[in-house]
């Protein structure tokens, strides 16, 4: 392990309490906007044909964290323990808020995408802290056993993480579904403005955070770029492969791939900067820069793969039309 990589843990990002509150609020509004589009029929369709949903949830909450743990072992010479924890935390989060948009661009199954987003977001209240506690502790034990020096043991507080995830994800989702069901006309008027505002607000906060920490970004990018690229590619690939193995059609393979590879790294950052979960005295710079760059890279990779799949879909369609 080089000194440069070890220095990442000493990075203290410029992210004050006001910025954290803004990020919390923006993420909650994003989740509220997502919930406004969740309808009972999304769940009814899944119950009538649950195979795709089960595989999607398996890929996101079981396969991806396990593969990520194996990856942190394989890349241990290029990671600090906290960088490994950052990868595991991102893998433990639910799908990102732009996964539905990217699924539509990729000619995926939009109804399945929205349904998986709903299930994953609700399930994250349990599975995010559970997966991070399980795989995070295994990773810490592995790194300690193999000579990595943590400044001090990191006790992962399951209860506090559960509480934070429930407040940031659970409450807005429940509130959004309630408004959607009780006031459908009102919901139809506000859903697009709320989603647009929330995404613009969230993006603005991320951009400002990047601008305020640009020097740190330049220091870290040479070490984390390939790592995040590999991790994200495995996430996208494992989702597609799982759907392929179980015989799902191409349209659903794409959807599950995107739902697995587009992660809610904003939630990861919220958790990392929560002093009740990760006290400030821990040097967790490596963890934070992994989650921060994930939030940028998965948008780039998602749009890239959606562009490829869109072109491929149109190519098939054109050839079929020509034959007719």
ZAMARGU-4260 file (C-alpha; in steps of 0.2 Angstrom, whole numbers, plus 5000, padded with zeros to 4 digits):
<rodrens>
0) 5000/5000/5000 | 5007/5017/4995 | 5009/5032/5006 | 4998/5041/4994 | 4983/5029/4997
5) 4986/5030/5016 | 4985/5049/5015 | 4967/5048/5008 | 4961/5043/5025 | 4968/5060/5033
10) 4958/5070/5021 | 4945/5080/5029 | 4931/5086/5017 | 4924/5103/5019 | 4907/5098/5024
15) 4899/5108/5038 | 4883/5104/5048 | 4873/5116/5037 | 4879/5107/5021 | 4874/5090/5029
20) 4857/5096/5034 | 4855/5103/5016 | 4860/5086/5009 | 4848/5077/5021 | 4834/5088/5016
25) 4838/5086/4997 | 4839/5068/4998 | 4822/5067/5008 | 4814/5078/4995 | 4821/5066/4981
30) 4813/5051/4990 | 4797/5060/4992 | 4796/5064/4974 | 4800/5045/4970 | 4786/5040/4981
35) 4773/5051/4973 | 4774/5040/4957 | 4773/5023/4967 | 4756/5015/4965 | 4748/4999/4972
40) 4748/4992/4954 | 4767/4992/4954 | 4766/4979/4969 | 4751/4970/4962 | 4761/4966/4946
45) 4775/4960/4956 | 4765/4948/4966 | 4757/4941/4950 | 4774/4938/4942 | 4787/4940/4956
50) 4802/4931/4948 | 4809/4947/4941 | 4807/4957/4957 | 4815/4943/4968 | 4830/4942/4957
55) 4831/4961/4957 | 4831/4962/4976 | 4843/4947/4977 | 4855/4955/4965 | 4855/4972/4974
60) 4854/4967/4993 | 4863/4950/4993 | 4874/4948/4977 | 4881/4965/4976 | 4887/4967/4994
65) 4895/4949/4993 | 4904/4953/4977 | 4910/4970/4984 | 4917/4961/5000 | 4927/4949/4988
70) 4933/4964/4978 | 4939/4973/4994 | 4949/4957/4997 | 4956/4955/4980 | 4961/4974/4979
75) 4968/4975/4997 | 4985/4981/4991 | 4977/4996/4983 | 4964/5000/4997 | 4965/5007/5014
80) 4952/4999/5026 | 4941/5014/5026 | 4941/5014/5007 | 4935/4996/5008 | 4921/5001/5020
85) 4916/5015/5008 | 4914/5002/4994 | 4904/4991/5005 | 4893/5005/5011 | 4889/5011/4994
90) 4885/4992/4989 | 4873/4992/5004 | 4863/5007/4999 | 4847/5005/4988 | 4846/5010/4970
95) 4850/5028/4965 | 4836/5041/4962 | 4841/5042/4943 | 4839/5023/4940 | 4822/5025/4933
100) 4827/5038/4921 | 4842/5028/4915 | 4831/5012/4913 | 4819/5022/4902 | 4834/5028/4891
105) 4841/5010/4890 | 4824/5003/4884 | 4822/4993/4900 | 4806/4989/4909 | 4801/5005/4917
110) 4787/4998/4927 | 4799/4985/4934 | 4812/4999/4938 | 4800/5009/4947 | 4794/4994/4957
115) 4811/4989/4962 | 4816/5006/4967 | 4801/5006/4978 | 4805/4989/4986 | 4823/4993/4987
120) 4820/5010/4996 | 4808/5003/5008 | 4819/4987/5011 | 4835/4998/5013 | 4828/5003/5030
125) 4833/4986/5036 | 4845/4979/5023 | 4857/4994/5022 | 4862/4994/5040 | 4862/4975/5041
130) 4873/4973/5026 | 4885/4986/5031 | 4886/4979/5048 | 4889/4961/5042 | 4901/4964/5027
135) 4909/4979/5035 | 4914/4970/5051 | 4920/4955/5040 | 4931/4967/5030 | 4938/4976/5046
140) 4942/4959/5053 | 4951/4953/5037 | 4961/4969/5035 | 4966/4968/5054 | 4971/4950/5052
145) 4982/4954/5036 | 4992/4968/5044 | 4982/4983/5040 | 4983/4996/5054 | 4967/5005/5058
150) 4969/5020/5069 | 4956/5012/5081 | 4943/4999/5080 | 4927/5006/5071 | 4911/5000/5080
155) 4897/5001/5067 | 4881/5007/5076 | 4867/4997/5068 | 4853/5006/5078 | 4859/5023/5074
160) 4861/5019/5056 | 4844/5011/5055 | 4837/5027/5063 | 4845/5038/5050 | 4840/5028/5035
165) 4822/5027/5041 | 4822/5046/5043 | 4830/5050/5027 | 4821/5036/5016 | 4807/5028/5026
170) 4797/5043/5031 | 4798/5053/5015 | 4793/5037/5005 | 4778/5033/5017 | 4773/5051/5016
175) 4774/5052/4997 | 4764/5036/4995 | 4751/5043/5007 | 4749/5059/4998 | 4748/5049/4981
180) 4734/5038/4987 | 4724/5051/4997 | 4726/5066/4985 | 4728/5059/4967 | 4723/5075/4958
185) 4735/5086/4969 | 4749/5073/4966 | 4747/5074/4947 | 4750/5092/4948 | 4765/5092/4959
190) 4774/5076/4955 | 4784/5083/4940 | 4789/5100/4949 | 4794/5091/4965 | 4805/5078/4956
195) 4813/5092/4945 | 4816/5103/4960 | 4823/5089/4971 | 4835/5083/4958 | 4841/5100/4953
200) 4843/5104/4972 | 4852/5088/4975 | 4864/5090/4960 | 4867/5108/4965 | 4873/5103/4983
205) 4884/5089/4976 | 4892/5101/4963 | 4895/5114/4977 | 4902/5101/4988 | 4914/5095/4974
210) 4919/5113/4971 | 4923/5116/4989 | 4934/5100/4990 | 4941/5101/4972 | 4959/5100/4979
215) 4955/5085/4988 | 4947/5078/4973 | 4962/5080/4962 | 4973/5072/4976 | 4961/5057/4977
220) 4955/5054/4959 | 4971/5045/4953 | 4969/5032/4967 | 4950/5029/4966 | 4946/5031/4948
225) 4950/5013/4943 | 4943/5006/4959 | 4926/5014/4957 | 4926/5010/4938 | 4929/4991/4942
230) 4917/4991/4957 | 4903/5000/4946 | 4906/4988/4931 | 4905/4973/4943 | 4888/4980/4950
235) 4881/4983/4932 | 4888/4966/4926 | 4882/4956/4941 | 4864/4962/4940 | 4864/4958/4921
240) 4872/4941/4924 | 4860/4936/4938 | 4845/4941/4927 | 4852/4931/4912 | 4856/4915/4923
245) 4838/4915/4928 | 4831/4917/4911 | 4824/4934/4911 | 4821/4943/4895 | 4833/4956/4889
250) 4822/4971/4894 | 4822/4965/4912 | 4841/4960/4912 | 4844/4979/4908 | 4833/4985/4921
255) 4840/4974/4935 | 4858/4978/4929 | 4854/4997/4931 | 4845/4995/4947 | 4860/4986/4954
260) 4873/4997/4947 | 4865/5014/4950 | 4867/5016/4969 | 4861/5029/4981 | 4878/5036/4985
265) 4870/5052/4992 | 4863/5041/5006 | 4881/5034/5009 | 4888/5052/5011 | 4874/5056/5023
270) 4878/5041/5034 | 4897/5045/5033 | 4895/5063/5039 | 4883/5058/5053 | 4894/5060/5068
275) 4883/5048/5078 | 4887/5034/5066 | 4905/5038/5062 | 4913/5050/5075 | 4924/5064/5068
280) 4939/5058/5076 | 4940/5043/5064 | 4950/5047/5049 | 4937/5041/5036 | 4943/5052/5021
285) 4945/5037/5010 | 4928/5031/5014 | 4920/5048/5009 | 4930/5050/4993 | 4925/5033/4987
290) 4906/5037/4990 | 4908/5055/4983 | 4916/5049/4966 | 4903/5034/4965 | 4889/5047/4965
295) 4897/5055/4949 | 4904/5040/4940 | 4888/5030/4941 | 4879/5043/4932 | 4892/5043/4918
300) 4893/5024/4917 | 4874/5023/4917 | 4871/5036/4903 | 4885/5027/4893 | 4878/5010/4894
305) 4860/5016/4891 | 4867/5024/4875 | 4874/5008/4870 | 4858/4998/4873 | 4847/5011/4865
310) 4858/5011/4849 | 4858/4992/4850 | 4839/4991/4852 | 4836/5003/4838 | 4848/4992/4827
315) 4837/4977/4830 | 4821/4986/4827 | 4827/4993/4811 | 4833/4975/4805 | 4817/4967/4809
320) 4807/4981/4800 | 4818/4979/4785 | 4814/4961/4784 | 4796/4964/4785
</rodrens>
